[in-house]
Amino acid sequence: MKPDLRTALALKPRVGDGAMATYLYQLGLPVGVSFEEFNLLKPDVIADVHRRYAAAGAEIIETNTYSAQHNKLSKYGLEKKTEEINAAGVSIARRAVGQEAYVVGSIGAVRGGAGKNVRTAVVKRDFEEQIGVLLASGVDGLLLETFFDLEELSLALSIIRKKSDISVICQFAVEDAHRTHDGIPLPEAFRRLKGEGADVIGFNCRSGPNGILRALETIPRDLGVSLSVFPNAGIPDYVDGKVVYSATPEYFASSAIKFADAGARLIGGCCGTTPEHISAMAQALQGYSPNAHAAAPEGATPAQPVEVIEASFQSGKPPLVTEPSIIDLVRERHTVIVELDPPRDLDISKFMAGAQALKDAKADALTMADNSLAVTRMSNMALAALLKERVGIRPLVHIACRDRNLIGTQSHMMGFDALGIDHVLAVTGDPAKFGDLPGSSSVYDLTSFEIIRMIKQLNEGIAFSGKPLKQKANFIVGAAFNPNVKHLDKAIQRLERKISAGADYIMTQPVYDPDLIERIAEMTKHLTIPIFLGIFPLASGRNAEYLHNEVPGIQLSDSVRQRMSGLEGAEGRAEGVKIAKELLDVAMARFNGIYLMTPFLAYEMTVSLTEYVRKKSKSLTSDK
């Protein structure tokens, strides 16, 4: 599923479409008519234009509704068809491009540059009507384009914001590279529109690439708003009875890179542009890297890109850590993640002792649940920071959807980034009513799919709200997988959705059946990300029955339950480790990733199993 328009525009430079009216003119349609009426008279022609732009690489398609307002349509006797024309414009665009591109409702200025005589009440009425229809018709965003005056643009924006939180792009038509038509300095106008809720602000029409680039360069880069540009194809000329534009697609291709380097996130074309111009820009922006052609400052090396050096000075964080991630490790060798539950009280001495012992046993990462089973435990963020500082082992923290709303979750993730804790596991979390504080509420603002996607969004430097952040995070995001189900194929389909959402690796619930381990290996061999198979050593017969009968997602085989039946204390732990080693023998032949879970902070058990994995891994390697 593609991100919403606000997020898409913030993630990377996107390509918009080109002109509608002047392109229809080039195709032989007459001038002096309402091109918007063609939504009713020639819908196939309009749809074909949309398809051509989409095929050329446009990711954002504008509806043919630029002048579809009561006052402007009245010049052609079409004012009573205002709603019909606007609704048809959205329907045509949507049918033409489907979900392959974003459809934005185009809204032009009612007054324009010379329409000062139009009363404000009329302007407001026309905007209210058109905006209402476009929103009701299901656009992905609204584009306020070719506005000369800040006041009129601000009025249209305020009407939208009273009706919807939809993505809004605001574009001025300027003749002066420093101020709007009504004399407002461009940086001031941009700041005001940002404060009033504009998501993207920029320029279109009136100028070719050079003029719009000069205007774009007057906007401070720290304004914190995405920028857009839709230049004309140069200055129009009248040749052999036809209006022509001279700017070539090749010129637009080189200009697109300059626009992107200047901070533009939406780059399209206005009067005189064609699908050929859009195609040239789309090709030029493929694989775009900001200022890739610029000379590196003194001290930069190929291993330290300019962006990384700048980020380290801005945030106080070191350049990107070169230590291999667990993804790098597991692709090369058997890799062990060990879960050690945070304590339920304020004493962390046993937890820290266990962490040190597991590090000495050469565990690759220590993972901590986020109040598992809805039981209150010490913050895994605090413990993760302590593990890095005092023990020197990589922490891998669970992030549950249950306990924090969107605000709290993003804040939590930002804190992890600041601490340099970049390995996380996204989970739904058990309902609060089943934990030790049953009166507390479960939030669940996000599903496990959404939290994966939104954490990965932080890696693009985009907040959950869709707003750009000043730098990018570097999270490695895991997803949970429960194979202990009746229909394993359906569980794997759900897993594939998590991978599509952005999961980098998988950690399974504990498995106690060797045959199931083999089935998992066979049915997931098509997946491209590593799987860490869960092994949970049983501590006693009662522990086995509790896990099997009361803990969601865990099922023990009948043979394992029989072997553990009646065993307690040291005898039970010894048999539990023995069973776990038998399961490891099967798992290690099929998976490089091993996920060990420690029962009741009895870390001696997982230390033993970690050492077993290391020893057996050497044996398996030497046998190859």
C-alpha positions as CSV (number, residue, x, y, z in Angstrom):
1,M,0.0,0.0,0.0
2,K,1.4,3.4,-1.0
3,P,1.8,6.0,1.7
4,D,-0.7,8.9,1.9
5,L,0.2,12.0,-0.2
6,R,1.5,14.0,2.7
7,T,4.0,11.3,3.5
8,A,4.9,10.6,-0.1
9,L,5.8,14.2,-0.8
10,A,8.0,14.3,2.3
11,L,9.9,11.1,1.6
12,K,11.6,12.1,-1.7
13,P,11.2,14.4,-4.7
14,R,8.1,13.4,-6.6
15,V,7.1,14.0,-10.2
16,G,3.9,15.9,-11.0
17,D,2.1,16.0,-14.3
18,G,2.2,18.7,-17.0
19,A,-0.1,21.2,-18.6
20,M,-3.7,20.3,-19.4
21,A,-5.1,23.3,-21.4
22,T,-2.1,24.1,-23.5
23,Y,-1.6,20.4,-24.2
24,L,-5.3,20.0,-25.3
25,Y,-4.6,23.0,-27.6
26,Q,-1.6,21.2,-29.1
27,L,-3.8,18.1,-29.7
28,G,-6.0,20.3,-31.8
29,L,-8.8,21.3,-29.5
30,P,-10.0,24.9,-30.0
31,V,-9.2,27.9,-27.8
32,G,-11.9,30.2,-26.4
33,V,-13.9,27.4,-24.8
34,S,-14.1,25.9,-21.3
35,F,-11.6,23.1,-21.2
36,E,-13.2,22.0,-17.9
37,E,-16.5,21.4,-19.8
38,F,-14.6,18.6,-21.7
39,N,-15.0,16.6,-18.5
40,L,-18.6,16.2,-19.6
41,L,-18.3,16.5,-23.4
42,K,-15.0,14.6,-24.1
43,P,-14.2,12.6,-21.0
44,D,-12.1,10.0,-23.0
45,V,-9.8,12.8,-24.3
46,I,-9.2,14.1,-20.7
47,A,-8.6,10.5,-19.5
48,D,-6.1,10.0,-22.3
49,V,-4.1,13.0,-21.2
50,H,-4.0,11.8,-17.6
51,R,-2.9,8.4,-18.8
52,R,-0.1,9.9,-21.0
53,Y,1.3,11.8,-18.0
54,A,1.1,8.8,-15.7
55,A,2.9,6.7,-18.3
56,A,5.5,9.4,-18.6
57,G,6.3,9.0,-14.9
58,A,4.0,11.5,-13.2
59,E,3.1,10.3,-9.7
60,I,0.7,13.1,-9.0
61,I,-2.1,13.8,-11.4
62,E,-4.2,17.0,-11.3
63,T,-7.9,16.9,-12.1
64,N,-9.1,19.0,-15.0
65,T,-10.9,21.4,-12.7
66,Y,-8.6,24.5,-12.6
67,S,-11.3,27.0,-13.6
68,A,-14.3,24.9,-12.6
69,Q,-15.8,27.5,-10.3
70,H,-19.2,29.2,-10.4
71,N,-17.9,32.6,-11.4
72,K,-15.5,31.4,-14.1
73,L,-18.0,28.9,-15.6
74,S,-20.7,31.5,-15.7
75,K,-18.8,33.1,-18.7
76,Y,-19.7,30.0,-20.7
77,G,-23.2,29.6,-19.2
78,L,-22.0,26.6,-17.2
79,E,-22.4,27.8,-13.6
80,K,-25.2,25.4,-12.9
81,K,-22.9,22.5,-13.9
82,T,-20.2,23.4,-11.4
83,E,-20.7,20.4,-9.1
84,E,-21.1,18.0,-12.1
85,I,-17.9,19.2,-13.8
86,N,-15.8,19.0,-10.7
87,A,-17.1,15.5,-9.7
88,A,-16.5,14.3,-13.3
89,G,-13.0,15.7,-13.2
90,V,-12.1,13.6,-10.2
91,S,-13.9,10.5,-11.6
92,I,-12.1,10.7,-14.9
93,A,-8.6,11.1,-13.3
94,R,-9.2,8.2,-10.9
95,R,-10.5,5.9,-13.6
96,A,-7.5,6.8,-15.8
97,V,-4.7,6.2,-13.3
98,G,-6.4,4.0,-10.6
99,Q,-4.2,3.7,-7.5
100,E,-0.9,4.0,-9.5
101,A,-0.8,7.7,-9.0
102,Y,-2.2,10.3,-6.6
103,V,-5.1,12.3,-7.8
104,V,-5.2,15.9,-6.6
105,G,-8.0,18.4,-7.1
106,S,-6.9,21.4,-9.0
107,I,-8.2,24.8,-7.8
108,G,-7.3,28.1,-9.5
109,A,-7.7,31.6,-8.1
110,V,-11.1,33.1,-8.5
111,R,-9.8,36.6,-8.8
112,G,-6.5,35.9,-10.5
113,G,-4.0,38.6,-11.1
114,A,-6.5,41.1,-12.6
115,G,-9.8,40.1,-11.0
116,K,-9.8,42.5,-8.2
117,N,-13.4,43.5,-8.8
118,V,-14.7,40.1,-7.6
119,R,-16.2,40.5,-4.2
120,T,-14.8,38.5,-1.3
121,A,-18.2,37.0,-0.7
122,V,-18.2,35.6,-4.2
123,V,-14.7,34.3,-3.9
124,K,-15.6,32.5,-0.7
125,R,-18.8,31.0,-2.2
126,D,-16.9,29.7,-5.2
127,F,-14.2,28.1,-3.1
128,E,-16.7,26.6,-0.6
129,E,-18.6,25.0,-3.5
130,Q,-15.6,23.6,-5.4
131,I,-13.7,22.4,-2.4
132,G,-16.7,20.6,-1.0
133,V,-17.3,18.7,-4.3
134,L,-13.6,17.8,-4.7
135,L,-13.4,16.5,-1.2
136,A,-16.6,14.5,-1.5
137,S,-15.3,13.0,-4.7
138,G,-12.3,11.4,-3.0
139,V,-9.2,13.2,-4.1
140,D,-5.9,12.4,-2.4
141,G,-5.1,16.1,-2.0
142,L,-5.9,19.6,-3.1
143,L,-3.7,21.8,-5.3
144,L,-4.3,25.6,-5.0
145,E,-2.4,26.8,-8.1
146,T,-1.6,30.0,-9.9
147,F,-2.5,32.3,-7.1
148,F,-1.2,35.9,-7.3
149,D,-2.2,37.2,-3.9
150,L,-1.5,35.8,-0.5
151,E,-4.8,36.9,0.9
152,E,-6.9,34.9,-1.7
153,L,-4.7,31.9,-1.3
154,S,-4.9,32.1,2.5
155,L,-8.7,32.3,2.2
156,A,-8.9,29.1,0.1
157,L,-6.6,27.3,2.5
158,S,-8.6,28.3,5.6
159,I,-11.8,26.9,3.9
160,I,-10.1,23.6,3.3
161,R,-8.7,23.4,6.8
162,K,-12.2,23.9,8.3
163,K,-13.4,20.9,6.2
164,S,-10.5,18.5,6.2
165,D,-7.0,17.5,7.2
166,I,-6.3,16.5,3.6
167,S,-2.8,17.3,2.1
168,V,-2.8,20.8,0.5
169,I,-0.3,22.2,-2.0
170,C,-0.3,26.0,-2.3
171,Q,1.4,27.6,-5.4
172,F,2.0,31.2,-6.3
173,A,2.4,32.6,-9.7
174,V,5.0,35.3,-9.4
175,E,6.7,37.8,-11.7
176,D,9.0,39.1,-9.1
177,A,11.4,36.5,-7.6
178,H,11.2,38.2,-4.2
179,R,7.5,38.9,-3.4
180,T,3.9,38.0,-4.2
181,H,1.7,40.1,-6.5
182,D,0.3,41.9,-3.5
183,G,3.8,42.9,-2.2
184,I,4.4,40.3,0.5
185,P,8.0,39.0,0.7
186,L,8.0,35.4,-0.3
187,P,9.6,34.0,2.9
188,E,7.0,35.8,4.9
189,A,4.2,34.5,2.7
190,F,5.5,30.9,2.9
191,R,5.8,31.1,6.7
192,R,2.2,32.3,7.0
193,L,0.9,29.6,4.8
194,K,2.8,26.9,6.7
195,G,1.3,28.2,9.9
196,E,-2.1,28.0,8.4
197,G,-1.8,24.4,7.5
198,A,-0.2,24.2,4.1
199,D,1.8,20.9,3.5
200,V,3.6,22.0,0.4
201,I,4.2,25.5,-0.9
202,G,5.7,26.6,-4.2
203,F,5.4,28.2,-7.6
204,N,3.8,27.5,-10.9
205,C,3.1,29.3,-14.2
206,R,4.2,32.8,-15.3
207,S,7.9,31.8,-15.5
208,G,10.0,29.1,-17.0
209,P,12.5,27.0,-15.0
210,N,15.0,29.8,-14.6
211,G,12.6,32.3,-13.1
212,I,11.0,29.8,-10.8
213,L,14.4,28.6,-9.7
214,R,15.4,32.1,-8.7
215,A,12.1,32.5,-6.7
216,L,12.7,29.1,-5.1
217,E,16.2,30.2,-3.9
218,T,14.7,33.0,-1.9
219,I,13.0,30.6,0.4
220,P,15.0,29.7,3.5
221,R,15.9,26.0,3.7
222,D,15.2,25.8,7.4
223,L,11.5,26.8,6.9
224,G,10.5,23.2,7.5
225,V,8.0,22.9,4.6
226,S,8.1,20.8,1.4
227,L,8.5,22.9,-1.7
228,S,6.9,22.5,-5.2
229,V,7.6,23.9,-8.7
230,F,5.6,23.7,-11.9
231,P,7.3,25.9,-14.4
232,N,6.1,26.9,-17.9
233,A,8.0,25.6,-20.9
234,G,9.6,29.0,-21.3
235,I,8.0,32.1,-22.8
236,P,5.3,31.4,-25.3
237,D,5.7,32.5,-28.9
238,Y,3.3,32.9,-31.8
239,V,4.6,31.0,-34.9
240,D,2.7,30.3,-38.0
241,G,-0.6,31.0,-36.4
242,K,0.1,28.8,-33.3
243,V,1.3,29.4,-29.8
244,V,4.5,27.5,-29.1
245,Y,6.8,27.0,-26.2
246,S,10.5,26.6,-26.8
247,A,11.9,24.9,-23.6
248,T,12.9,21.4,-24.5
249,P,12.5,18.2,-22.5
250,E,16.2,18.0,-22.1
251,Y,16.3,21.4,-20.5
252,F,13.5,20.4,-18.1
253,A,15.5,17.3,-17.2
254,S,18.6,19.3,-16.1
255,S,16.3,21.8,-14.4
256,A,14.6,19.1,-12.4
257,I,17.9,18.2,-10.7
258,K,18.5,21.9,-9.9
259,F,15.0,22.1,-8.4
260,A,15.5,19.0,-6.3
261,D,18.9,20.3,-5.1
262,A,17.1,23.6,-4.1
263,G,14.7,21.6,-1.9
264,A,11.8,20.9,-4.2
265,R,9.8,17.8,-3.3
266,L,7.2,18.1,-6.0
267,I,8.3,18.9,-9.6
268,G,6.0,19.1,-12.5
269,G,5.2,21.4,-15.4
270,C,2.7,24.1,-16.3
271,C,1.8,25.9,-19.6
272,G,3.5,24.4,-22.6
273,T,4.8,21.2,-21.0
274,T,3.9,17.8,-22.4
275,P,4.3,14.2,-21.5
276,E,7.8,14.4,-23.1
277,H,8.9,17.1,-20.6
278,I,7.5,15.0,-17.7
279,S,9.2,11.8,-18.9
280,A,12.6,13.6,-19.2
281,M,12.3,14.9,-15.6
282,A,11.1,11.6,-14.2
283,Q,14.1,9.9,-15.8
284,A,16.5,12.5,-14.5
285,L,15.2,12.1,-11.0
286,Q,15.5,8.4,-10.9
287,G,17.9,7.5,-8.1
288,Y,18.3,11.1,-7.2
289,S,20.7,11.9,-4.4
290,P,20.8,15.4,-3.0
291,N,23.7,17.5,-4.3
292,A,25.5,14.4,-5.6
293,H,27.5,16.6,-8.0
294,A,28.6,19.1,-5.4
295,A,32.2,19.1,-4.2
296,A,32.6,17.5,-0.8
297,P,33.9,19.8,2.0
298,E,37.4,19.3,3.3
299,G,37.6,16.3,5.5
300,A,34.9,14.3,3.8
301,T,35.8,10.8,2.5
302,P,33.8,8.3,0.4
303,A,33.1,6.4,3.7
304,Q,31.7,9.5,5.3
305,P,29.2,11.2,3.0
306,V,28.6,14.9,3.4
307,E,25.2,14.4,4.8
308,V,26.5,12.1,7.5
309,I,29.3,14.5,8.5
310,E,26.8,17.4,8.7
311,A,24.3,15.3,10.7
312,S,27.0,14.4,13.3
313,F,27.8,18.1,13.9
314,Q,24.1,19.0,14.1
315,S,23.0,16.4,16.6
316,G,26.1,15.5,18.5
317,K,25.7,11.9,17.3
318,P,28.6,10.1,15.7
319,P,28.5,9.2,12.0
320,L,26.6,6.1,11.2
321,V,27.8,3.1,13.2
322,T,29.9,0.7,11.2
323,E,29.2,-2.2,13.6
324,P,27.4,-4.9,11.6
325,S,23.7,-5.2,12.4
326,I,22.1,-8.5,13.3
327,I,20.9,-8.7,9.7
328,D,24.5,-8.5,8.5
329,L,25.6,-11.1,11.1
330,V,22.8,-13.6,10.4
331,R,23.5,-13.7,6.7
332,E,27.1,-14.8,7.5
333,R,26.7,-17.2,10.5
334,H,24.5,-18.4,13.3
335,T,23.4,-15.4,15.3
336,V,21.8,-15.6,18.8
337,I,19.3,-13.1,20.2
338,V,18.5,-13.8,23.9
339,E,15.4,-12.4,25.6
340,L,15.8,-11.3,29.2
341,D,12.7,-9.8,30.8
342,P,13.0,-6.5,32.6
343,P,12.4,-6.8,36.4
344,R,9.0,-6.2,37.9
345,D,10.5,-4.2,40.8
346,L,13.3,-1.7,41.2
347,D,16.2,-4.1,41.7
348,I,18.1,-4.6,38.5
349,S,21.1,-6.5,40.0
350,K,20.1,-10.0,38.7
351,F,19.1,-8.6,35.3
352,M,22.5,-6.9,34.9
353,A,24.3,-10.0,36.1
354,G,22.4,-12.1,33.5
355,A,23.2,-9.6,30.8
356,Q,26.9,-9.8,31.6
357,A,26.8,-13.6,31.6
358,L,25.1,-13.7,28.3
359,K,27.6,-11.3,26.8
360,D,30.4,-13.5,28.0
361,A,28.7,-16.5,26.4
362,K,28.8,-14.5,23.1
363,A,25.1,-13.7,22.6
364,D,24.8,-11.2,19.7
365,A,22.0,-9.2,21.2
366,L,19.9,-9.0,24.3
367,T,16.2,-8.4,23.7
368,M,13.7,-7.0,26.2
369,A,9.9,-7.2,26.0
370,D,7.7,-4.1,26.5
371,N,5.6,-5.1,29.5
372,S,4.9,-8.6,28.1
373,L,1.6,-10.1,29.0
374,A,0.5,-6.6,30.0
375,V,2.4,-7.0,33.3
376,T,4.2,-3.8,34.5
377,R,8.0,-4.0,34.2
378,M,10.8,-1.6,34.2
379,S,11.3,0.5,31.1
380,N,13.2,-1.4,28.4
381,M,14.5,2.0,27.2
382,A,16.2,2.6,30.5
383,L,17.6,-0.9,30.6
384,A,18.7,-0.8,27.0
385,A,20.8,2.4,27.7
386,L,22.3,0.7,30.8
387,L,23.2,-2.4,28.7
388,K,25.1,-0.3,26.2
389,E,26.9,1.7,28.8
390,R,27.7,-0.9,31.4
391,V,27.7,-4.3,29.6
392,G,28.5,-3.4,26.1
393,I,26.0,-5.7,24.5
394,R,23.6,-4.7,21.7
395,P,20.0,-4.1,23.1
396,L,17.0,-5.1,20.9
397,V,13.9,-3.5,22.4
398,H,10.2,-4.5,21.8
399,I,7.8,-1.7,21.0
400,A,4.1,-2.5,21.8
401,C,1.2,-0.8,20.3
402,R,-0.8,-1.2,23.5
403,D,0.7,1.3,25.8
404,R,1.3,4.5,23.8
405,N,-0.7,6.7,21.5
406,L,0.8,8.0,18.3
407,I,2.4,10.9,20.1
408,G,3.9,8.7,22.8
409,T,5.1,6.1,20.3
410,Q,7.0,8.6,18.1
411,S,8.4,10.3,21.2
412,H,9.6,6.9,22.4
413,M,11.2,6.1,19.1
414,M,12.9,9.5,18.9
415,G,14.4,8.8,22.4
416,F,15.8,5.4,21.2
417,D,17.3,7.2,18.2
418,A,19.0,9.7,20.5
419,L,20.4,6.9,22.6
420,G,21.8,5.1,19.6
421,I,19.4,2.1,20.2
422,D,18.5,1.1,16.6
423,H,17.3,-2.5,16.8
424,V,13.6,-2.9,17.6
425,L,10.8,-5.5,17.4
426,A,7.3,-4.1,16.7
427,V,4.5,-6.0,18.4
428,T,0.8,-5.5,19.1
429,G,1.0,-6.2,22.8
430,D,-1.4,-8.2,25.0
431,P,-4.6,-6.4,26.1
432,A,-4.1,-4.4,29.4
433,K,-7.2,-5.9,31.0
434,F,-5.4,-9.2,31.3
435,G,-2.4,-7.8,33.1
436,D,-1.6,-6.6,36.6
437,L,-3.4,-3.3,36.2
438,P,-6.7,-4.4,34.6
439,G,-8.2,-1.0,35.0
440,S,-5.7,0.6,32.6
441,S,-6.6,1.2,29.0
442,S,-5.2,-0.4,25.9
443,V,-4.4,2.3,23.3
444,Y,-3.8,0.5,20.0
445,D,-3.6,3.7,17.9
446,L,-1.5,1.5,15.6
447,T,-1.6,-2.0,14.3
448,S,1.7,-4.0,14.1
449,F,1.7,-3.4,10.4
450,E,1.3,0.4,10.8
451,I,3.9,0.7,13.5
452,I,6.5,-1.1,11.3
453,R,5.7,1.2,8.5
454,M,5.8,4.3,10.6
455,I,9.1,3.4,12.3
456,K,10.6,2.8,8.9
457,Q,9.2,6.2,7.9
458,L,11.5,7.8,10.6
459,N,14.4,6.3,8.7
460,E,13.3,8.6,5.8
461,G,13.4,11.6,8.1
462,I,9.6,11.8,8.3
463,A,7.6,12.1,11.4
464,F,4.4,10.1,12.0
465,S,2.5,13.2,11.1
466,G,4.1,13.3,7.7
467,K,6.2,16.3,8.5
468,P,9.9,16.2,7.7
469,L,12.4,15.8,10.5
470,K,15.9,17.4,10.4
471,Q,17.6,14.1,10.1
472,K,17.0,10.4,9.5
473,A,16.8,7.6,12.0
474,N,18.5,4.2,11.4
475,F,16.2,1.6,12.8
476,I,16.4,-2.1,12.0
477,V,12.8,-3.2,12.5
478,G,11.7,-6.8,13.4
479,A,8.3,-8.4,13.2
480,A,6.8,-11.1,15.3
481,F,5.5,-14.4,13.8
482,N,3.4,-17.0,15.5
483,P,3.7,-20.3,13.6
484,N,1.7,-22.3,16.3
485,V,-1.5,-22.1,14.3
486,K,-3.8,-24.4,12.5
487,H,-3.4,-22.8,9.1
488,L,0.3,-22.0,8.7
489,D,-0.1,-20.8,5.2
490,K,-2.4,-18.0,6.3
491,A,0.0,-17.0,9.1
492,I,2.7,-16.8,6.5
493,Q,0.5,-14.6,4.3
494,R,0.1,-12.3,7.3
495,L,3.9,-12.4,7.7
496,E,4.3,-11.3,4.1
497,R,2.2,-8.3,4.8
498,K,4.6,-7.3,7.6
499,I,7.5,-7.7,5.2
500,S,5.7,-5.5,2.7
501,A,5.2,-2.9,5.5
502,G,9.0,-2.8,5.9
503,A,10.1,-5.5,8.4
504,D,13.8,-6.3,8.2
505,Y,13.8,-9.6,10.1
506,I,11.4,-12.0,11.9
507,M,11.3,-13.3,15.4
508,T,9.0,-16.3,16.0
509,Q,7.1,-17.4,19.0
510,P,8.7,-20.5,20.7
511,V,8.4,-23.7,18.8
512,Y,8.4,-27.1,20.5
513,D,7.8,-29.5,17.6
514,P,10.7,-30.5,15.3
515,D,8.3,-31.3,12.5
516,L,6.9,-27.8,12.7
517,I,10.4,-26.3,12.5
518,E,10.9,-28.2,9.3
519,R,7.5,-27.0,7.9
520,I,8.4,-23.4,8.8
521,A,11.7,-23.7,7.0
522,E,10.1,-25.1,3.9
523,M,7.1,-22.7,3.7
524,T,9.2,-19.6,4.3
525,K,12.2,-20.3,2.0
526,H,10.8,-17.8,-0.5
527,L,11.1,-14.9,2.0
528,T,14.0,-12.5,1.5
529,I,14.5,-11.5,5.1
530,P,16.1,-13.6,7.9
531,I,14.0,-15.5,10.5
532,F,15.1,-16.0,14.1
533,L,13.5,-19.2,15.3
534,G,12.2,-19.0,18.9
535,I,13.4,-21.5,21.5
536,F,12.1,-21.2,25.1
537,P,13.6,-23.7,27.6
538,L,11.0,-24.9,30.0
539,A,11.7,-24.5,33.7
540,S,9.3,-27.1,35.1
541,G,6.2,-29.2,34.4
542,R,3.9,-26.5,35.8
543,N,5.7,-23.9,33.6
544,A,5.1,-26.1,30.6
545,E,1.4,-26.4,31.3
546,Y,1.0,-22.7,32.0
547,L,2.6,-21.8,28.7
548,H,0.6,-24.4,26.7
549,N,-2.8,-23.6,28.2
550,E,-2.7,-19.9,29.1
551,V,-0.2,-17.9,27.1
552,P,-1.4,-16.9,23.6
553,G,0.8,-18.0,20.7
554,I,2.6,-20.9,22.5
555,Q,1.7,-24.5,22.0
556,L,3.7,-27.5,23.3
557,S,3.7,-30.9,21.6
558,D,2.2,-33.8,23.6
559,S,5.7,-35.4,23.9
560,V,7.3,-32.4,25.4
561,R,4.5,-32.0,28.0
562,Q,4.9,-35.7,28.9
563,R,8.6,-35.3,29.3
564,M,8.2,-32.2,31.6
565,S,5.3,-33.6,33.6
566,G,6.0,-33.6,37.3
567,L,9.5,-32.2,37.0
568,E,10.4,-29.2,39.2
569,G,13.5,-27.3,40.4
570,A,16.9,-28.3,39.0
571,E,15.5,-31.5,37.5
572,G,12.9,-29.6,35.5
573,R,15.4,-27.0,34.3
574,A,17.8,-29.7,33.2
575,E,15.2,-31.5,31.2
576,G,14.0,-28.1,29.7
577,V,17.6,-27.4,28.5
578,K,17.9,-30.9,27.1
579,I,14.7,-30.5,25.1
580,A,15.8,-27.0,23.9
581,K,19.1,-28.5,22.6
582,E,17.3,-31.1,20.7
583,L,15.1,-28.4,19.1
584,L,18.3,-26.4,18.3
585,D,19.8,-29.4,16.5
586,V,16.8,-29.2,14.1
587,A,16.6,-25.4,13.9
588,M,20.3,-24.7,13.3
589,A,20.4,-27.0,10.3
590,R,17.7,-24.8,8.7
591,F,18.0,-21.3,10.2
592,N,21.0,-19.1,11.0
593,G,18.8,-17.0,13.3
594,I,18.2,-18.3,16.9
595,Y,16.0,-16.5,19.4
596,L,16.4,-17.8,23.0
597,M,13.9,-16.8,25.7
598,T,14.9,-16.8,29.4
599,P,12.3,-18.1,31.9
600,F,12.0,-16.3,35.2
601,L,15.4,-14.5,34.8
602,A,17.0,-18.0,35.0
603,Y,19.8,-16.8,32.7
604,E,22.0,-19.8,33.5
605,M,19.7,-21.8,31.1
606,T,20.1,-19.4,28.2
607,V,23.8,-19.0,28.8
608,S,24.1,-22.8,28.5
609,L,22.1,-22.8,25.3
610,T,24.0,-19.9,23.8
611,E,27.3,-21.7,24.4
612,Y,25.7,-24.8,22.8
613,V,24.8,-22.8,19.7
614,R,28.4,-21.4,19.5
615,K,29.9,-24.9,19.9
616,K,27.5,-26.6,17.4
617,S,27.9,-23.8,14.9
618,K,31.7,-24.4,14.8
619,S,31.0,-28.1,14.3
620,L,28.5,-27.4,11.5
621,T,31.0,-25.0,9.8
622,S,33.8,-27.5,9.9
623,D,31.7,-30.2,8.4
624,K,30.9,-28.1,5.3
